[in-house]
Amino acid sequence: MENKEDKCRIIHVKVIGGDTSDIYEIGEALKEFKKKLPFRLEAIITNDIVELRDIDTLLQGLMSLKKQIRDEEKVKGR
């Protein structure tokens, strides 16, 4: 069983009408907010031009999903 600390939530925040400096300010605020949570949180913050993300977290999530799908396909194939 996973610990709460092992779980990771990924959120997407889209800023409408903001500029690049707004994106960075929101990113900095989220870094402080993440420290207070009982679980890991990663965020994708975008507007029409800028996209900030933690690529390592996204890759790990995609690899976990790929493994889960592969394992489910093996079970169905039996």
N, C-alpha and C positions, 0 to 999 in steps of 0.2 A: 504494500500500500504506500502511496506517495505521502510525503509530509506536505503540510501547507506551504512550507518554504520552497519545496521543489516545484510547485505548480507555477506556471507563468501565464499571465494574461497579456494579450496583445490588443491594443486599441488603435483606432485610426481617428485622428482629429483633423478635420478640414476647416481651415480658416477662410471664411468668405469675406472678401473686402479688405483683407489685411495685406501688409507688405512683408518683405523679407525680414525686417527687424521684428515684426510681430511674431513670426514663426520662431525665431531664435529665443525671444523672451518666453514664449510658451514652453519651448523645449527646456529652458533653464528652470522654469517653475515646476515642470513635471519631474525633473531630476530631484528636486527637494521633496516633492510629494511622494515619490517612489520610496524614499528612505523610511517613511512612516508606515508603510503597508506591511501586512503579515505575509505577503506573497510577492513574487517578482512581477513587475509590470514593465512592458516595453511599449513604445508608442511610435506610430508613423504619423508625422505631422506634415500636412501639405496645404498648399494653396494652389493657384493655377500655375505657379512658376517653380516653387521650392518644395522639395520633399526631403525630410530628414528621417532617418531610420537607423536602427542598430542592425546591420547586415548579418552579424554573427547570430543574433537571436532569430532572425527570419530564416536563415539557412538551417539552423538546428530544428526549428519548427517544421520546416518543409521536409527535412530528412526523417523526422519522427513520423510525420504523416505518411511519407512514402513507405516506411517500414510497416506501419499499421495497415495500410492498404495491401501490401504484399502478403503480410501474415493472414489477413482476412481472406485473400484470394486462395492461399494455400489450404485454409480450413474448408472453404467451399469446394475446392477441387478434390478433397478426400472422399 
